[in-house]
């Protein structure tokens, strides 16, 4: 007996195929992203690979699914200083995975990708956006420098656990950007 293909059945089948393709892409991306986190990069290498470098404060985060149905988190940063890339007062970037507890059954959270909270002051070295508009910090968590203002002068915690004056880091980043071909 042949089952008639109603429009809703065809839509369901197409949705299932899109979901399977998106899942396969995500699994390949996640394993590639994990491989990136195994080797520490120098600051010069990070600057070279970054499409954007900004200093600012996180003003909003939201998680959900993008137009392709892929789990994502959107982070909005009020930019105080642009070191590399297009200068804007606010930067919104889309990161793979969710930072919240999903209510739609999705479970994707990418290991080693940093979380952001409203009020976080950060220096971000972000990769160029993918075809689907995703980006992540260069070197995963290594590309996020969190600013600490509890001392006399603003300091950043580097991924190695040390600290450096915020202005010294920004000056070093600007010098490295100017030295690029």
Long-range contacts (C-beta under 8 A, 24 or more apart in sequence): 18-68, 18-69, 19-69, 22-68, 22-69, 22-70, 26-70, 26-96, 26-108, 29-96, 30-96, 30-110, 33-96, 33-110, 33-112, 33-113, 33-136, 33-140, 34-111, 34-112, 36-139, 36-140, 37-111, 37-112, 37-139, 37-140, 37-141, 40-139, 40-142, 40-159, 40-160, 41-138, 41-139, 41-142, 43-172, 43-173, 43-176, 44-176, 45-138, 46-125, 46-138, 46-139, 46-142, 46-143, 47-84, 47-125, 47-173, 47-176, 47-177, 47-180, 48-180, 49-125, 49-127, 49-138, 50-84, 50-85, 50-125, 50-126, 50-127, 50-138, 50-143, 51-84, 51-85, 51-126, 51-127, 51-128, 51-129, 51-135, 52-82, 52-84, 52-85, 52-86, 52-91, 52-124, 52-125, 52-126, 52-128, 52-135, 53-82, 53-83, 53-84, 53-85, 53-123, 53-124, 53-125, 53-126, 53-173, 53-177, 54-79, 54-81, 54-82, 54-83, 54-85, 54-91, 54-123, 54-124, 54-126, 55-79, 55-80, 55-81, 55-83, 55-121, 55-122, 55-123, 55-124, 55-147, 55-166, 55-170, 56-80, 56-81, 56-91, 56-121, 56-122, 56-124, 57-119, 57-120, 57-121, 57-122, 58-116, 58-117, 58-118, 58-119, 58-120, 58-121, 58-122, 59-90, 59-118, 60-118, 61-99, 61-116, 61-117, 61-118, 63-98, 63-99, 63-100, 63-102, 64-98, 65-104, 65-106, 66-94, 66-132, 66-133, 68-132, 70-96, 70-132, 71-96, 71-97, 71-98, 71-102, 71-106, 71-108, 72-96, 72-97, 72-98, 72-134, 73-97, 73-98, 73-99, 73-100, 73-116, 75-116, 77-122, 77-124, 81-170, 83-170, 83-173, 83-174, 83-177, 84-173, 84-177, 85-126, 93-126, 93-129, 93-135, 94-129, 94-133, 94-134, 94-135, 95-134, 95-135, 95-136, 96-134, 96-136, 112-140, 112-141, 113-137, 113-140, 113-141, 114-140, 114-141, 114-144, 120-146, 121-146, 121-147, 121-149, 121-154, 122-146, 122-147, 123-147, 123-156, 123-166, 123-169, 123-170, 123-173, 125-173, 145-169
